[in-house]
């Protein structure tokens, strides 16, 4: 926790050094398949739409059986919670996101809005198509904001974003360092800071924080390693719950976790680089190929030595709910125990979820014959 | 327990035996003799024929999701099989409880009951084995993911049509490439020849059926309403999904057109006295026994049209099959931005002189229900009475007769 505060302090000091950044138009975004590099190359600030789980306003506008994140986002927008945004860029991630885009435009029309069409299939043809859509996004931004997004500007933004990704990878490798030890929950909270703050200030703060941690030894006791996969979490409560129960989250394959940490390989054509890298990043369940996701999870389990996988899905999240049995079955065949948890976007986990996580960890412990630290 | 298992085995054997469907045909023909609508009889025969062929396995069997183009399956001389349609039939006969309960031990109960019912039927071994599965992604996330899971269960390949969000030259090019690729891969996987001449013939059939659909839709503008919306949402929508590209489709739509033409000429509506006209939104209705249409009929409210039968695509050009199919897919008004669907609803309200609109909000359907609020506000701004009717198309356990009656009666009062 002390590290977390020190990271926040570092960040707040650095933000003050760059007051001009605060004045840039802020664009709200929703899906990690959006290359933020494009917004940043246009001099815009990217801000992830991940509202506080408090608004119930959207219950009157969207169906009751709808993704709680989407309902909260719309409710917050209708209440004026996003009035600081100069526009929104969404993707056709899922049925829910398409409807969020429709309802947002109808009930609180922003001055700039764009839906980026993301293919579900990955092949040369879809990559070309996605590149064309990125080009379309650039044209819309240039026209609306009166800016120019140049080849060099894009290349620079890619390099800056790659730097963030490399720092986050280093941060992940430092889990367990410091006193008290850096936990995965702290890392996820730092990720969240990255989506709300100007990149350059975030990179500087993260660089300083990582350097500080690298100088410290690992103080973490041996715990049972688990991997998290699924849609997205509102902050880190589930991770902290697992940690409180003596589990150690070693990887989080989530939309709010480390799903895109590999660098974009910069070529002569930056848009092509972005198109290929984003399509081929660690997959979300909305993509066509479940086997790719299974293979990614398996690879992460092997890399991190996780003993089990906790699969989390938001309620009413079709891609993750439908895909759950296929993933569970494949992991079972690979000998990886899996626990499925379905939850709300409230940041609070019920006593039932706590008991299930506890039972799962105990089962893993028996299976692995690892004795718990006293 | 043993007795139950034996009964289940016998039932599974009967369902899977092509002979069952040969025997059922004369029996059902006899039972349907008094049915005055000949198109209904064609629907029953079509279902028996396509199901018999799926179990006979003399041709490759391709499972498809509801909006995947069946013309491709017919064009490759394969048998299409649409699990969602079968699930709605199972619900119609009141048999959906058991498969849904079985599926609920595998997937979340918050998902679409048509898919849950399909999963349960597949797990119990009632469905014909697929050689290939094709789904489309533009309308429903569940279609893709569940059909992919089916491909895992049956160990067969799954291909997907992934239409772009927006129409336009780039999207059309991408769509044409996909369709060609899909057909090519299907031929390779199933060891079938790609006969573009035959595919053109199939598109001719599809277009012929389309022409009759356009005529039927024009006839349905008449007052009093000649065809009950409950039937428009059952066999008519079913043939729209399942038969396009087959000879059955042409026969069905021609026959329905002639039947409705006679009714319209005679000024014969399906209600004794039509007081107001309703538009039904969403592709489905509750298929199990329910009171909705009866309450409306008793109060003189006709369900005059349903968006499920809105003809959104332009005539097909059989000499350019891939481009035509791409155009058909890309003109789907339920895909892309909601404005397309709203524009279509506006057209339907005007064309069918609609007095009120009901959106059936099927539990577990995000793509349609997610737009229900905006559509309602758009209609209310134009002074058109509107209700959202929450319910479930296939799972009777989610049907609340009391609440449904209250809502339907509230709409009727608004219309009066």
Boltz contact constraints between the chains, C-beta under 6 A:
constraints:
  - contact:
      token1: [A, 61]
      token2: [B, 373]
      max_distance: 6.0
  - contact:
      token1: [A, 62]
      token2: [B, 373]
      max_distance: 6.0
  - contact:
      token1: [A, 63]
      token2: [B, 361]
      max_distance: 6.0
  - contact:
      token1: [A, 63]
      token2: [B, 369]
      max_distance: 6.0
  - contact:
      token1: [A, 65]
      token2: [B, 363]
      max_distance: 6.0
  - contact:
      token1: [A, 92]
      token2: [B, 165]
      max_distance: 6.0
  - contact:
      token1: [A, 94]
      token2: [B, 141]
      max_distance: 6.0
  - contact:
      token1: [A, 95]
      token2: [B, 141]
      max_distance: 6.0
  - contact:
      token1: [A, 95]
      token2: [B, 366]
      max_distance: 6.0
  - contact:
      token1: [A, 95]
      token2: [B, 367]
      max_distance: 6.0
  - contact:
      token1: [A, 96]
      token2: [B, 366]
      max_distance: 6.0
  - contact:
      token1: [A, 99]
      token2: [B, 370]
      max_distance: 6.0
  - contact:
      token1: [A, 99]
      token2: [B, 371]
      max_distance: 6.0
  - contact:
      token1: [A, 102]
      token2: [B, 338]
      max_distance: 6.0
  - contact:
      token1: [A, 102]
      token2: [B, 374]
      max_distance: 6.0
  - contact:
      token1: [A, 103]
      token2: [B, 374]
      max_distance: 6.0
  - contact:
      token1: [A, 106]
      token2: [B, 374]
      max_distance: 6.0
  - contact:
      token1: [A, 117]
      token2: [B, 164]
      max_distance: 6.0
  - contact:
      token1: [A, 117]
      token2: [B, 165]
      max_distance: 6.0
  - contact:
      token1: [A, 119]
      token2: [B, 162]
      max_distance: 6.0
  - contact:
      token1: [A, 120]
      token2: [B, 137]
      max_distance: 6.0
  - contact:
      token1: [A, 120]
      token2: [B, 162]
      max_distance: 6.0
  - contact:
      token1: [A, 121]
      token2: [B, 162]
      max_distance: 6.0
  - contact:
      token1: [A, 125]
      token2: [B, 177]
      max_distance: 6.0
  - contact:
      token1: [A, 129]
      token2: [B, 174]
      max_distance: 6.0
  - contact:
      token1: [A, 132]
      token2: [B, 170]
      max_distance: 6.0
  - contact:
      token1: [A, 288]
      token2: [B, 160]
      max_distance: 6.0
  - contact:
      token1: [A, 290]
      token2: [B, 148]
      max_distance: 6.0
  - contact:
      token1: [A, 316]
      token2: [B, 110]
      max_distance: 6.0
  - contact:
      token1: [A, 318]
      token2: [B, 141]
      max_distance: 6.0
  - contact:
      token1: [A, 318]
      token2: [B, 142]
      max_distance: 6.0
  - contact:
      token1: [A, 319]
      token2: [B, 141]
      max_distance: 6.0
  - contact:
      token1: [A, 321]
      token2: [B, 108]
      max_distance: 6.0
  - contact:
      token1: [A, 321]
      token2: [B, 111]
      max_distance: 6.0
  - contact:
      token1: [A, 322]
      token2: [B, 142]
      max_distance: 6.0
  - contact:
      token1: [A, 322]
      token2: [B, 145]
      max_distance: 6.0
  - contact:
      token1: [A, 322]
      token2: [B, 146]
      max_distance: 6.0
  - contact:
      token1: [A, 323]
      token2: [B, 145]
      max_distance: 6.0
  - contact:
      token1: [A, 325]
      token2: [B, 106]
      max_distance: 6.0
  - contact:
      token1: [A, 325]
      token2: [B, 107]
      max_distance: 6.0
  - contact:
      token1: [A, 326]
      token2: [B, 149]
      max_distance: 6.0
  - contact:
      token1: [A, 326]
      token2: [B, 152]
      max_distance: 6.0
